[in-house]
Amino acid sequence: MTPFMLRIAQLVGADEADVDDAGIEATAPKPLTRISRRIATSTGADRQVVIRSLAEQLVCAANAVLASSDDHLSLTDETLPNELAFTVGYRGRGARVSTIFADGTAYGRLVGDGFESELPQELENVDAVPDLLVRLLVAPGLPHHLVHI
């Protein structure tokens, strides 16, 4: 098993008290984000593809550990005329990562449950993707489930 798979197995098998409101920051910190900024379209497209590719790999790894197919993460792509986006979902919660293209620039966005902000935010970098997925899995109020080890 990969380190990410071991992390998932440990977290979803934890007691509810271990990931309450106070403990979630220790067990599943928010992914690093930054205020969205305009960058070159080619850089934005490359960035989106790298983040999306890693998200797919990690969703597959997490789903291999989760025991019930009803509790698997989902990944849904959207291709719009001026935007590339995907949403990762888990038990009614979701996070949408997108890159919008306008006026020769690209603009990243992260929106979803637990990621509200007054200013538009985007993931800091590809290293924030594992924390994004873990955060969806262990958000407070969601039950924990058996895992395959």
C-alpha angles and dihedrals in degrees: 000000000000122000089253091053090050089050091053093047091051095047100045090046093053123112115263089245091059092063102037121134092282096045101043095083089057096045100033112016119194111266115259111264137176135199107280114258135186116255136168113295093238091051091047093049092048091048092050092049093050093048092045092048093051091045090055092049092049094044088055091048093049092047090052088059098043110090102211123056087215088066098050123124116247129214119200124184126212124194113189128172094264103015143063114202145159133189126211112205137189127177096332096321125103148176122207120206115192145164118211120202119209137146094000094307139094126227123194124214137187117192133161148084111344094005102089119146137165090228123050110266135197133187111278092228144320090288089070093065098084091052090049091056095042090050091056091050099050103032112146117272096029118113120241121238141205118276136206113243 
